[in-house]
Amino acid sequence: MLRRRDRLLGVECKRIDAPRMTPSIRIALEDLGLERVVVLYPGERRYPLTDRVEAVPLDHLAGEQPLFDA
């Protein structure tokens, strides 16, 4: 979990090639009041899992593209 000013954001790491929504992500969104969650994975494509959850390739951490929207 990350705090950016008054926003709570979640990060989950997966070793699978095609991450999906899990019960734990849904629970974290609700119980922790997270605004957004990114799921870091070893793939190459960034794509949404839901309106508040996005799969993000691990190599984006080293790039200039932000993990979360401003």
Secondary structure, DSSP 8 states (H G I E B T S, - for coil): -EEETTEEEEEEE--SSS----HHHHHHHHHTT-SEEEEEESSS--EESSSSEEEEEGGGGGSSS-SS--
